[in-house]
Amino acid sequence: MPAAGGPVAADGPRCRRIPPGRDERAAQPTVVVCATDDELFAVETERVRVRSAFGIDPVEIPGGHPPILTDPAGLAALLDGFTRRAMQ
């Protein structure tokens, strides 16, 4: 059973709160990708959800659901660029 204060990771140190709160999420580099032609999730609704949950605007790319199948190379390039910028 975890000690008071939160779960303990396998290697011993305490994990942060799970799930993380909005302040903890805001401190992490975050990108949310929405497909503009998504058949399951309307991009208008997703914009509201992303802004509410993360306080950021989603990156919108052309294509359907899921973006990894619609344009895998484009999505990979977008995520690679985001990761490189976040690590600077």
C-alpha positions as CSV (number, residue, x, y, z in Angstrom):
1,M,0.0,0.0,0.0
2,P,1.4,3.4,-0.9
3,A,2.6,5.7,1.8
4,A,0.6,8.9,2.6
5,G,1.3,11.6,0.0
6,G,0.8,9.6,-3.1
7,P,1.7,6.4,-5.0
8,V,5.2,5.1,-4.9
9,A,6.9,4.3,-8.2
10,A,8.6,0.9,-8.7
11,D,12.0,2.5,-8.2
12,G,11.0,4.2,-4.9
13,P,10.4,7.9,-5.4
14,R,7.0,9.3,-5.0
15,C,5.0,9.9,-8.2
16,R,3.2,13.2,-8.7
17,R,-0.5,13.2,-8.2
18,I,-2.4,10.9,-10.6
19,P,-4.1,12.2,-12.6
20,P,-2.1,15.4,-12.7
21,G,-4.0,18.6,-11.9
22,R,-4.3,21.5,-14.4
23,D,-1.3,23.4,-12.9
24,E,0.9,20.3,-13.2
25,R,-0.3,19.8,-16.8
26,A,0.3,23.4,-17.6
27,A,3.9,23.1,-16.5
28,Q,4.6,20.3,-19.1
29,P,5.1,20.9,-22.8
30,T,1.9,19.9,-24.4
31,V,0.5,19.6,-27.8
32,V,-3.0,18.3,-28.8
33,V,-3.6,17.5,-32.5
34,C,-7.1,17.6,-33.9
35,A,-8.0,16.4,-37.4
36,T,-10.2,18.9,-39.2
37,D,-12.2,16.2,-41.0
38,D,-12.5,13.8,-38.0
39,E,-15.6,11.7,-38.4
40,L,-15.9,10.9,-34.7
41,F,-15.0,14.2,-32.9
42,A,-16.1,17.6,-34.3
43,V,-13.1,19.9,-34.3
44,E,-15.3,22.7,-32.9
45,T,-16.0,20.6,-29.8
46,E,-12.4,19.5,-29.5
47,R,-11.2,23.1,-29.5
48,V,-13.4,23.8,-26.5
49,R,-12.3,20.7,-24.7
50,V,-8.6,21.3,-25.2
51,R,-8.8,24.9,-24.1
52,S,-10.7,23.9,-21.0
53,A,-8.5,21.0,-20.1
54,F,-5.1,22.4,-21.1
55,G,-5.5,26.1,-21.6
56,I,-4.0,25.9,-25.1
57,D,-5.3,25.8,-28.7
58,P,-5.1,22.5,-30.5
59,V,-3.0,22.1,-33.6
60,E,-5.4,21.4,-36.4
61,I,-4.3,19.3,-39.3
62,P,-6.3,18.2,-42.4
63,G,-7.5,14.6,-42.3
64,G,-9.8,12.3,-40.6
65,H,-9.8,10.0,-37.6
66,P,-7.2,9.0,-36.6
67,P,-4.5,11.4,-37.9
68,I,-1.8,8.7,-37.6
69,L,-3.6,6.8,-40.4
70,T,-4.6,9.8,-42.5
71,D,-1.2,11.4,-42.7
72,P,1.4,9.5,-40.7
73,A,4.4,11.4,-42.1
74,G,2.8,14.8,-41.5
75,L,1.8,13.9,-38.0
76,A,5.3,12.5,-37.3
77,A,6.9,15.7,-38.6
78,L,4.6,17.9,-36.5
79,L,5.3,15.9,-33.3
80,D,9.0,15.8,-34.0
81,G,9.1,19.6,-34.5
82,F,7.1,20.1,-31.2
83,T,9.5,17.8,-29.3
84,R,12.6,19.5,-30.6
85,R,11.2,22.9,-29.7
86,A,10.1,21.7,-26.2
87,M,13.6,20.3,-25.5
88,Q,15.5,23.5,-26.3
